[in-house]
Amino acid sequence: MNDAMPEPVPAGAAPQDAHEPSAPAPLGVARELTGHPGVDGHLARLAEVDDLPADGHLEVYEDVHRGLRAELTSLDAHPAPRPNENRS
């Protein structure tokens, strides 16, 4: 056929410009341990997005962000004094 007329699409076939979402694929981002168990636990959750479609990433990212903020906030909390720590 000529350039003015596109090739006919066989019955049941999707047109070439139809967009199908691709399957989830690992992002390949290396995660390094920090040595802080709470932080490392939250960062490990980021591996979950490797198995999710893109529209599922936001929920995981927001949850990890909340957890990391909580860990950071906990650093500002003063620990309770230990026994015999307030001796005069």
C-alpha positions as CSV (number, residue, x, y, z in Angstrom):
1,M,0.0,0.0,0.0
2,N,1.0,3.6,-0.3
3,D,1.9,6.1,2.5
4,A,-1.5,7.8,2.3
5,M,-3.4,4.7,3.5
6,P,-2.2,2.9,6.7
7,E,-2.0,-0.9,6.7
8,P,-5.2,-2.6,7.8
9,V,-5.2,-4.0,11.3
10,P,-6.3,-7.7,11.5
11,A,-9.5,-8.4,13.4
12,G,-8.8,-8.8,17.1
13,A,-5.3,-7.2,17.0
14,A,-4.6,-4.0,18.9
15,P,-3.5,-0.9,16.9
16,Q,0.2,-0.1,17.1
17,D,-0.4,3.1,19.0
18,A,-2.4,1.4,21.8
19,H,-0.4,1.7,25.0
20,E,-0.2,-1.4,27.2
21,P,1.5,-0.9,30.6
22,S,4.7,-2.9,31.0
23,A,5.1,-5.5,33.7
24,P,6.8,-4.5,37.0
25,A,10.6,-4.6,36.7
26,P,13.3,-4.1,39.4
27,L,14.6,-0.5,39.4
28,G,18.1,-1.8,40.2
29,V,18.7,0.8,42.9
30,A,21.2,-0.5,45.5
31,R,20.2,0.0,49.1
32,E,23.0,0.1,51.7
33,L,22.6,-0.7,55.4
34,T,22.8,2.2,57.7
35,G,23.5,0.2,60.9
36,H,20.3,1.6,62.5
37,P,17.7,-1.3,62.6
38,G,14.7,1.0,62.4
39,V,16.0,2.9,59.4
40,D,17.2,-0.3,57.7
41,G,13.8,-1.9,58.1
42,H,12.0,1.1,56.4
43,L,14.5,1.2,53.6
44,A,14.1,-2.6,53.0
45,R,10.5,-1.9,52.2
46,L,11.6,0.0,49.1
47,A,12.4,-3.4,47.6
48,E,8.6,-4.0,47.4
49,V,8.2,-1.5,44.6
50,D,10.2,-3.8,42.3
51,D,7.2,-6.1,42.2
52,L,4.5,-3.4,41.9
53,P,3.2,-1.5,38.9
54,A,4.1,2.2,38.9
55,D,0.7,3.3,40.4
56,G,1.5,1.2,43.5
57,H,4.8,2.9,44.2
58,L,3.4,6.0,45.8
59,E,1.8,4.1,48.7
60,V,5.1,2.4,49.6
61,Y,7.1,5.6,49.2
62,E,4.7,7.5,51.5
63,D,4.8,4.8,54.1
64,V,8.6,4.6,54.1
65,H,8.8,8.4,54.3
66,R,6.4,8.4,57.3
67,G,8.5,5.7,59.0
68,L,11.8,7.5,58.4
69,R,10.3,10.8,59.7
70,A,9.2,8.9,62.8
71,E,12.7,7.5,63.3
72,L,14.2,10.9,62.9
73,T,11.7,12.5,65.3
74,S,12.5,9.8,67.9
75,L,16.1,11.0,67.9
76,D,14.9,14.3,69.5
77,A,13.1,12.4,72.3
78,H,15.1,12.3,75.5
79,P,15.6,8.8,76.9
80,A,14.3,8.1,80.4
81,P,17.1,8.3,83.0
82,R,18.6,5.0,84.0
83,P,18.5,3.8,87.6
84,N,21.3,5.5,89.7
85,E,22.0,7.9,86.9
86,N,20.8,11.0,88.9
87,R,23.1,10.5,91.9
88,S,24.3,13.6,93.6
